[in-house]
């Protein structure tokens, strides 16, 4: 490029020079006309030369720009045709108007001009087709990234197959750790001699070893009932696809035992380092055990997934653990300024009864204690009416606002009948103290109250009242329960066990016997549980809409627009379970708060907890619930879709 091309003032420079020369010549001619004449001649010659030079410059510039335009056009065309990515232009109607040869090559056709954009790349035909963004498309065996810009009506196409394969390889080769635990070894081998015990352990170990070899995992025995697994993410995905079939294989293999052997598995992957993955594994195993065992808990990053859990939890609590927890709770109470006890939202008899039991333990240790309750719902109305007749007990029930004024750093917060902070009426109470105790009988969920100092969670127990009753026997040498206190604890057990017919073990009846000896009034409990005729008719109205699915699943969706309390929805599900041939029941109805309530019940052959968890709820294997926004018909449709998914994945029934 000529150097003068970048001097935009070149021509003006010559003009001013000529003007200056003309002025100087005029001045010279004023004094000496001969010299002035010579100056005019020289100035004219300079002007002519400048004009000729300017014309030569312009011809050179024009010739140069023409050559440059030709070269740029030629090279630009070659570059666009040889680009290692595709360029595609489309019209307002999303019809292809032009594309470079790269696009034709990946589409394996001479030209795609005139074809709809969505026909070539269906991924661009979604609801966000008018928004710019990046999309992935599979064409043949290769993966392409589409940079979609509807404003410029332009699509860039990049081949990201190698990057995608590398990323997938990286993900597949990520470290995955796991722990396999024989979660009921002591119960299964109780009463066996050494020979039979060794034979059973050898049989189960061989099955686990064969399973690890089948999936090419490194297996290392840690102790008699625990194994370490080292594998990668690819294998973990295969295990999830198989839904951890080892759980069923071991259970079926030991079915001839009085109590079949079950496994609990915790696995994790996706952590930032090995230490974090190891911590996740232990937490996953704790959750699997907390949910009743016989299942696998898998954590990958922030995703938590559960598999198995088809059988009822085997009662395997020992009085040793109850005594240890009771002594720890006693020490915490003695060292606390005061005690605040709270259950879940919309408390039931189990929640209130357990809270009264903890209150009694605090009073035996001469500590100020209060029970947090906001409002009275129909499920506890009759119990609260009886409590009002006992002023000393009733004055211990306070509102959440009152509790916020009482709790402090040295206060002890005891949470009963739940372990999920979102289910508490006033979660702010937990933020005021670091001394938190959890007593619960529900299967552990992914959500858990942060940093409790003492946790007593036993999914094998029938109710929280049963757990609290056992603690009372060890927390103080002489605890004498009043009739109303013993009756409240017994009522909680009665409701949660459906009159001692579900989820009951030997320990349940031992706790009930202790309460009976301390004055629990069974006749009073029956009066509390009596139904109103109007409520009975409402339940019958819901049950009238029940339809049988999968031969043994009853689903009742109430009429739209009619509202029912959550307690009545749950009772309707209980009633449905009493029908011939019904192994599981679901009731869907609108609640007075506008939410849609779903209650689920089963006789143990179907895990309704898994179903309700997929709907955003939770619970037990035989007793679960969920709530959601929307309409009754939408909730019922979603429930049926989830049942279809579970049936295709692993079957609904054991």
C-alpha positions in Angstrom: 0.0 0.0 0.0 1.4 3.5 -0.9 2.6 5.4 2.1 0.8 8.6 1.0 -2.5 6.7 1.2 -2.6 7.0 5.0 -1.9 10.8 4.9 -5.3 12.2 4.6 -4.0 15.8 4.6 -1.6 15.3 1.6 -3.6 17.5 -0.9 -4.2 20.4 1.5 -0.4 20.5 2.2 0.3 21.3 -1.5 -2.5 23.8 -1.7 -1.2 25.8 1.3 2.3 25.5 -0.1 1.3 27.1 -3.5 -0.7 29.8 -1.7 2.4 30.7 0.4 4.7 30.7 -2.7 2.2 33.0 -4.6 2.1 35.4 -1.7 5.9 35.5 -1.4 6.2 36.0 -5.2 3.8 39.0 -5.0 5.8 40.5 -2.2 9.0 40.0 -4.1 7.6 41.5 -7.4 6.6 44.6 -5.4 10.3 45.5 -4.9 11.9 43.6 -7.9 9.6 42.8 -10.8 12.2 40.6 -12.6 12.7 38.3 -9.6 8.9 38.3 -9.1 8.4 37.1 -12.7 10.8 34.3 -12.2 9.0 33.4 -9.0 5.6 33.3 -10.8 7.1 30.9 -13.4 8.5 28.6 -10.8 5.3 28.7 -8.8 3.3 27.8 -11.9 5.7 24.9 -12.6 5.3 23.7 -9.1 1.5 23.8 -9.4 1.6 21.9 -12.7 3.8 19.3 -11.1 1.6 18.9 -8.1 -1.5 18.4 -10.3 0.3 15.8 -12.4 1.5 14.0 -9.2 -2.0 14.1 -7.8 -3.4 12.5 -10.9 -0.7 9.8 -10.9 -1.5 9.1 -7.3 -5.2 8.7 -7.9 -4.5 6.4 -10.8 -2.2 4.3 -8.6 -4.7 4.3 -5.8 -7.5 3.2 -8.0 -5.4 0.5 -9.6 -4.3 -0.7 -6.1 -7.8 -0.7 -4.6 -9.2 -2.6 -7.6 -6.4 -5.2 -7.3 -7.0 -5.4 -3.5 -10.8 -5.8 -4.0 -10.3 -8.7 -6.4 -7.8 -10.4 -4.2 -10.1 -10.0 -1.1 -13.1 -11.3 -3.0 -11.2 -14.2 -4.3 -9.6 -15.2 -1.0 -12.8 -14.4 0.9 -14.8 -16.8 -1.2 -12.1 -19.5 -0.9 -12.0 -19.0 2.9 -15.8 -19.2 3.3 -15.8 -22.4 1.2 -12.9 -23.9 3.1 -14.0 -22.8 6.7 -13.9 -25.7 9.2 -17.4 -24.8 10.4 -20.7 -24.2 8.7 -22.5 -20.9 8.0 -26.2 -20.9 7.1 -28.5 -18.0 6.3 -32.3 -18.3 6.5 -35.3 -16.1 5.9 -37.9 -14.8 8.3 -40.0 -17.9 7.6 -36.9 -20.0 8.6 -36.3 -21.2 5.0 -32.6 -21.8 4.1 -31.4 -19.1 1.7 -27.7 -19.8 1.5 -25.0 -22.0 3.2 -21.4 -22.8 2.7 -20.2 -26.2 1.4 -19.4 -27.4 5.0 -23.2 -27.5 5.8 -23.8 -29.5 2.6 -21.1 -31.9 3.6 -22.5 -32.6 7.1 -26.0 -33.0 5.7 -24.8 -35.2 2.9 -26.6 -33.4 0.1 -25.6 -31.0 -2.7 -27.8 -28.1 -1.5 -30.2 -27.4 1.3 -31.4 -24.1 -0.1 -35.2 -23.8 0.0 -35.7 -26.3 2.8 -37.1 -25.5 6.2 -34.5 -25.0 8.9 -36.3 -27.3 11.4 -36.2 -30.1 8.8 -32.5 -30.0 8.7 -32.1 -29.3 12.5 -35.2 -30.5 14.4 -33.7 -29.2 17.7 -34.3 -25.7 16.5 -38.0 -26.3 16.3 -38.7 -26.0 20.0 -40.6 -23.4 21.9 -37.5 -21.2 22.2 -37.0 -21.0 18.4 -37.1 -17.2 18.5 -34.4 -16.9 21.1 -30.7 -16.8 20.4 -28.7 -19.7 22.0 -26.6 -22.7 21.6 -28.0 -26.2 20.8 -26.6 -29.6 20.3 -27.6 -31.8 17.4 -26.7 -35.3 16.5 -26.2 -35.9 12.7 -25.2 -39.4 11.9 -22.6 -40.4 14.4 -21.3 -36.9 15.0 -22.3 -34.2 17.4 -22.6 -30.6 16.3 -23.1 -27.3 18.2 -25.5 -24.9 16.6 -25.0 -21.2 17.4 -28.5 -19.9 16.5 -29.0 -16.1 16.0 -32.6 -15.4 14.9 -32.0 -11.6 14.8 -29.3 -11.9 12.1 -31.1 -15.0 10.7 -27.8 -16.8 10.9 -26.6 -20.3 12.2 -23.1 -21.3 12.8 -22.5 -25.1 12.8 -19.4 -26.4 14.7 -18.3 -30.0 14.9 -17.8 -30.8 18.6 -17.6 -34.6 18.3 -14.1 -34.8 19.6 -14.7 -32.4 22.4 -18.0 -34.2 23.3 -16.2 -37.6 23.3 -13.4 -36.2 25.4 -15.9 -34.7 27.9 -17.9 -38.0 28.1 -14.6 -39.9 28.6 -13.7 -37.6 31.4 -17.1 -38.0 33.0 -17.0 -41.8 32.6 -13.6 -42.0 34.2 -14.4 -39.9 37.2 -13.8 -41.8 40.5 -16.8 -43.4 42.1 -16.6 -44.9 45.6 -19.1 -47.1 47.4 -19.7 -49.0 50.6 -21.8 -52.2 50.8 -23.2 -53.1 54.2 -25.0 -56.2 55.4 -27.5 -54.1 57.3 -29.2 -56.8 59.3 -26.4 -59.4 59.8 -26.9 -59.6 63.6 -30.6 -60.2 63.3 -30.2 -62.9 60.6 -27.5 -64.8 62.3 -29.0 -64.5 65.8 -29.1 -68.0 67.2 -26.9 -69.6 64.5 -23.9 -71.6 65.4 -20.5 -70.6 64.0 -20.6 -73.1 61.2 -24.0 -71.9 59.8 -23.0 -68.3 60.3 -19.8 -68.7 58.4 -21.6 -70.6 55.6 -24.2 -67.8 55.3 -21.5 -65.1 55.2 -19.5 -67.0 52.6 -22.6 -67.4 50.5 -23.5 -63.7 50.6 -19.9 -62.6 50.1 -19.6 -64.8 47.0 -22.7 -63.2 45.6 -21.3 -59.7 46.3 -17.9 -60.7 44.8 -19.6 -62.1 41.7 -21.6 -58.9 41.3 -18.4 -56.7 41.6 -16.6 -58.9 39.0 -19.6 -58.7 36.7 -19.3 -54.9 36.6 -15.5 -54.9 36.9 -15.3 -53.1 40.2 -12.6 -53.3 42.8 -14.0 -54.8 45.9 -12.2 -54.8 49.3 -13.6 -56.2 52.5 -13.4 -53.8 55.4 -14.8 -56.1 58.1 -17.3 -58.9 58.5 -20.3 -57.0 57.2 -18.8 -54.1 55.2 -17.2 -53.8 51.8 -15.5 -51.0 49.9 -16.1 -50.4 46.2 -13.8 -48.5 43.9 -15.0 -47.9 40.3 -15.7 -45.1 37.9 -18.7 -43.1 36.8 -19.4 -45.2 33.7 -19.9 -48.3 35.9 -21.9 -46.4 38.3 -24.3 -45.4 35.5 -24.6 -49.1 34.6 -25.4 -50.0 38.2 -28.1 -47.3 38.3 -29.5 -48.7 35.0 -29.7 -52.1 36.6 -31.3 -50.5 39.7 -28.8 -52.3 41.9 -30.1 -55.8 41.2 -27.7 -57.1 43.9 -30.2 -56.0 46.5 -32.9 -58.4 45.1 -30.4 -61.2 44.4 -29.1 -61.3 48.0 -32.5 -61.0 49.5 -34.0 -63.8 47.3 -30.9 -66.0 47.9 -31.4 -65.8 51.7 -35.2 -66.0 51.6 -35.0 -69.4 53.3 -33.8 -67.7 56.4 -36.2 -66.6 59.1 -35.2 -63.1 58.3 -33.7 -62.6 54.7 -30.4 -60.9 54.5 -30.6 -57.3 53.1 -27.9 -54.9 51.9 -27.5 -51.2 52.2 -25.3 -49.4 49.6 -24.0 -45.9 49.6 -22.2 -44.7 46.4 -21.0 -41.3 45.3 -19.1 -39.6 42.5 -18.6 -36.1 41.1 -16.8 -34.5 44.1 -14.0 -32.0 43.7 -11.6 -34.4 45.5 -11.3 -37.9 46.9 -12.0 -36.7 50.5 -15.2 -35.1 49.5 -16.4 -38.2 47.6 -15.6 -40.3 50.6 -17.7 -38.0 52.8 -20.5 -38.2 50.4 -20.3 -42.0 50.4 -20.7 -42.2 54.2 -23.6 -39.7 54.1 -25.3 -41.7 51.3 -24.9 -44.9 53.4 -26.3 -43.1 56.5 -29.3 -42.0 54.4 -29.9 -45.5 53.1 -29.8 -46.9 56.6 -32.0 -44.0 57.9 -34.6 -44.9 55.3 -34.8 -48.5 56.5 -32.0 -50.3 54.7 -32.4 -52.8 51.9 -31.7 -50.0 49.4 -29.0 -48.0 47.6 -28.4 -44.3 47.9 -26.4 -42.7 45.1 -25.1 -39.1 45.1 -23.6 -37.6 42.0 -22.8 -34.0 42.4 -26.0 -32.5 43.9 -28.2 -35.3 42.6 -29.4 -37.8 45.2 -31.2 -41.0 43.9 -32.5 -44.0 45.8 -33.0 -47.6 44.5 -34.6 -50.6 46.2 -36.3 -50.2 49.5 -39.0 -52.7 48.6 -39.3 -54.4 52.0 -40.3 -53.3 55.4 -37.5 -52.4 57.7 -36.6 -55.2 60.2 -36.7 -54.1 63.8 -33.2 -54.1 65.0 -33.0 -51.5 67.7 -31.3 -52.4 70.9 -32.0 -51.1 74.4 -28.3 -50.2 74.6 -28.8 -47.5 72.0 -31.9 -46.2 73.7 -30.0 -46.0 77.0 -27.0 -44.2 75.4 -29.2 -41.7 73.7 -31.3 -41.1 76.9 -28.1 -40.4 78.9 -26.8 -38.0 76.2 -30.2 -36.2 76.1 -30.3 -36.0 79.9 -26.8 -34.4 80.0 -27.9 -31.9 77.3 -31.0 -31.0 79.2 -29.1 -30.5 82.4 -26.7 -28.2 80.7 -29.3 -26.0 79.0 -30.9 -22.8 80.2 -34.4 -23.9 78.9 -35.9 -26.4 76.4 -38.1 -25.7 73.4 -39.9 -28.7 71.8 -41.5 -28.5 68.4 -42.9 -30.9 65.8 -44.0 -30.5 62.2 -46.6 -28.3 60.6 -50.2 -29.4 61.1 -49.2 -31.6 64.1 -50.8 -35.0 64.6 -51.2 -37.1 67.8 -47.7 -38.7 67.4 -46.1 -35.2 67.2 -48.0 -33.9 70.2 -47.7 -37.1 72.3 -43.9 -37.2 71.7 -43.5 -33.5 72.6 -45.4 -34.2 75.9 -43.1 -37.1 76.6 -40.0 -34.9 76.1 -41.6 -32.2 78.3 -42.1 -34.7 81.0 -38.4 -35.7 80.9 -37.4 -32.0 81.2 -39.7 -31.5 84.2 -38.2 -34.6 85.9 -34.8 -32.8 85.6 -36.3 -29.5 86.9 -35.8 -27.7 83.6 -38.2 -25.1 82.1 -39.6 -26.6 78.9 -42.2 -25.5 76.4 -44.0 -27.0 73.4 -44.4 -24.9 70.3 -47.8 -25.2 68.6 -49.6 -22.8 66.3 -53.3 -23.4 66.0 -55.3 -26.6 66.5 -56.2 -28.8 63.5 -59.0 -31.4 63.5 -56.5 -34.3 64.0 -55.5 -33.1 67.5 -58.7 -31.1 68.4 -60.0 -33.7 70.9 -56.6 -34.2 72.5 -56.1 -30.5 73.0 -59.5 -30.2 74.6 -58.4 -32.8 77.2 -55.1 -31.0 77.7 -56.9 -27.7 78.4 -58.5 -29.5 81.4 -55.0 -29.8 82.8 -53.8 -26.2 83.4 -50.3 -27.1 84.5 -49.8 -29.0 81.2 -51.7 -26.6 78.9 -49.7 -23.5 80.0 -46.6 -25.2 78.6 -48.0 -24.9 75.0 -46.8 -21.6 73.5 -46.9 -19.9 70.1 -43.9 -19.7 67.7 -43.7 -15.9 68.4 -43.5 -16.5 72.2 -40.9 -19.2 71.6 -38.6 -16.8 69.6 -38.5 -14.6 72.7 -37.5 -17.5 75.0 -34.9 -19.3 73.0 -31.2 -18.3 73.2 -27.7 -19.6 72.6 -27.9 -21.9 75.6 -31.4 -23.2 74.9 -32.0 -26.7 73.7 -34.3 -27.2 70.7 -35.8 -30.7 70.5 -37.4 -31.5 67.1 -39.8 -34.5 67.2 -41.6 -36.5 64.5 -39.6 -34.8 61.6 -36.1 -34.1 60.5 -36.8 -31.7 57.7 -36.5 -28.0 58.4 -39.0 -27.1 55.7 -41.7 -29.0 57.7 -41.2 -26.9 60.8 -43.7 -24.1 61.5 -40.9 -21.8 62.7 -37.5 -22.7 61.3 -36.0 -19.5 62.7 -36.0 -21.1 66.2 -33.2 -23.4 65.0 -31.1 -20.4 63.9 -31.1 -19.0 67.5 -29.2 -22.0 69.0 -26.6 -24.6 68.1 -28.0 -27.1 70.5 -30.5 -29.1 68.4 -31.8 -32.7 69.1 -33.8 -34.7 66.6 -36.1 -37.6 67.6 -37.9 -39.1 64.6 -39.1 -42.4 63.2 -39.4 -41.4 59.6 -37.1 -42.6 56.9 -34.3 -40.2 56.3 -34.8 -37.9 53.3 -32.3 -35.9 51.3 -33.3 -32.7 53.3 -32.0 -32.8 56.9 -31.7 -30.2 59.7 -28.1 -28.9 59.7 -25.7 -29.6 62.5 -27.8 -31.3 65.2 -25.8 -32.3 68.3 -27.9 -35.5 68.9 -29.9 -37.5 66.4 -32.2 -40.4 67.4 -33.7 -41.6 64.2 -35.1 -45.1 64.0 -37.2 -46.0 61.0 -37.9 -49.4 62.5 -40.0 -47.8 65.2 -43.8 -47.6 64.9 -43.9 -44.0 66.0 -42.0 -41.2 67.7 -44.0 -41.7 70.8 -42.6 -45.3 71.0 -39.0 -43.8 70.8 -39.8 -41.2 73.5 -41.4 -43.8 75.8 -38.2 -45.9 75.7 -36.1 -42.8 76.4 -38.2 -42.0 79.4 -37.4 -45.3 81.0 -33.7 -44.5 81.0 -33.5 -40.7 81.3 -34.5 -40.6 85.0 -34.7 -43.2 87.7 -38.2 -42.4 88.8 -40.5 -40.8 86.2 -44.2 -41.0 87.1 -46.5 -40.2 84.2 -49.8 -38.5 84.7 -52.8 -40.2 83.1 -53.1 -37.5 80.4 -49.4 -37.8 79.6 -49.4 -41.6 79.3 -52.6 -41.4 77.3 -51.1 -38.8 74.9 -48.1 -41.1 74.2 -50.3 -44.1 73.8 -52.6 -42.2 71.4 -49.7 -41.3 69.2 -48.7 -44.9 69.0 -52.3 -46.1 68.3 -52.8 -43.6 65.4 -49.5 -44.4 63.7 -49.9 -48.1 64.0 -53.6 -48.1 63.0 -54.6 -49.7 66.3 -51.4 -51.8 66.5 -51.9 -53.5 63.1 -49.1 -51.9 61.0 -45.4 -51.4 61.6 -45.5 -53.0 65.0 -42.7 -55.0 66.6 -42.0 -56.5 70.0 -40.6 -53.2 71.2 -43.8 -51.4 70.2 -45.9 -53.6 72.6 -43.2 -53.3 75.3 -43.6 -49.5 75.2 -47.3 -49.8 75.1 -47.2 -52.0 78.2 -45.1 -49.5 80.0 -47.6 -46.7 79.2 -50.5 -48.9 80.3 -48.8 -49.6 83.6 -48.4 -45.8 84.0 -52.1 -45.2 83.6 -52.8 -44.8 79.9 -56.6 -44.7 79.4 -57.5 -46.8 76.3 -61.2 -45.8 76.6 -60.2 -42.2 76.5 -58.1 -42.8 73.3 -61.1 -44.5 71.6 -63.2 -41.4 72.4 -60.5 -39.2 70.9 -60.5 -41.3 67.7 -64.2 -41.3 67.2 -65.4 -40.0 63.9 -68.2 -37.5 63.2 -71.0 -38.7 60.9 -70.4 -35.8 58.6 -66.7 -36.6 58.2 -67.6 -40.3 57.6 -69.9 -39.2 54.8 -67.2 -37.0 53.2 -64.8 -40.0 53.2 -67.4 -42.2 51.6 -67.9 -39.5 48.9 -64.1 -39.5 48.1 -64.0 -43.4 48.1 -66.9 -43.4 45.7 -64.5 -42.1 43.0 -61.9 -44.8 43.5 -60.7 -46.7 40.4 -58.5 -49.8 40.5 -55.3 -49.8 38.5 -52.7 -52.5 38.0 -55.3 -54.9 39.6 -54.4 -53.9 43.1 -53.8 -50.1 43.2 -56.8 -47.9 44.2 -56.7 -44.3 43.1 -59.4 -41.9 44.3 -59.5 -38.4 42.9 -62.1 -36.2 44.6 -64.4 -33.9 42.7 -62.8 -30.6 41.5 -63.9 -27.6 43.6 -64.6 -29.6 46.8 -62.1 -29.1 49.6 -61.2 -31.6 52.3 -58.8 -31.4 55.3 -55.5 -33.3 55.0 -56.5 -35.6 57.9 -59.7 -36.6 56.1 -57.7 -37.3 52.9 -55.4 -39.6 54.8 -58.2 -41.3 56.6 -59.9 -42.0 53.2 -56.6 -43.6 52.0 -56.6 -45.8 55.1 -60.2 -46.9 54.4 -59.5 -47.8 50.8 -56.7 -50.1 52.0 -59.3 -52.2 53.8 -61.0 -53.2 50.6 -60.6 -56.7 49.1 -57.7 -57.0 46.6 -56.3 -53.5 47.3 -52.6 -53.6 48.2 -52.0 -49.8 47.8 -54.3 -46.8 47.8 -53.9 -43.2 46.7 -56.3 -40.3 47.5 -56.0 -37.0 45.6 -58.1 -34.0 46.8 -58.0 -30.3 47.1 -57.3 -28.9 50.6 -58.7 -25.8 52.2 -55.4 -23.9 51.6 -55.8 -24.4 47.9 -53.0 -27.0 47.6 -53.6 -30.5 46.2 -53.0 -33.1 48.9 -52.0 -36.7 48.0 -52.1 -39.5 50.7 -50.6 -42.9 49.9 -51.0 -46.2 51.9 -49.9 -49.7 51.2 -49.7 -53.1 53.0 -46.0 -53.4 52.5 -45.8 -55.1 49.1 -45.5 -51.6 47.4 -43.2 -48.8 48.4 -45.4 -45.7 48.4 -42.6 -43.6 49.8 -40.8 -43.8 46.4 -43.9 -42.7 44.6 -44.5 -39.7 46.9 -40.9 -38.7 46.7 -41.2 -38.4 42.9 -44.1 -36.1 43.5 -42.1 -33.9 45.9 -43.2 -35.6 49.2 -42.0 -38.5 51.3 -42.9 -40.7 54.2 -42.6 -44.4 54.9 -42.7 -47.6 52.8 -46.4 -48.1 53.8 -47.4 -44.5 54.7 -46.5 -41.4 52.6 -47.9 -38.2 51.4 -47.2 -35.2 49.1 -48.7 -31.8 48.2 -48.5 -29.8 45.0 -50.0 -26.8 43.3 -52.4 -27.2 40.4 -55.7 -29.1 40.0 -56.9 -32.5 41.2 -57.0 -33.9 37.6 -53.4 -32.7 37.0 -52.2 -34.3 40.2 -54.0 -37.6 39.4 -52.5 -37.6 35.9 -49.0 -37.0 37.2 -49.5 -39.8 39.8 -50.6 -42.3 37.1 -47.6 -41.3 35.0 -45.2 -41.9 37.9 -46.8 -45.3 38.6 -46.3 -46.2 34.9 -42.6 -45.2 35.1 -42.0 -47.2 38.2 -43.9 -50.2 36.7 -41.7 -50.1 33.6 -38.5 -49.6 35.6 -38.8 -52.3 38.3 -42.4 -53.2 38.8 -44.8 -51.8 41.4 -45.0 -54.8 43.7 -42.5 -56.9 45.5 
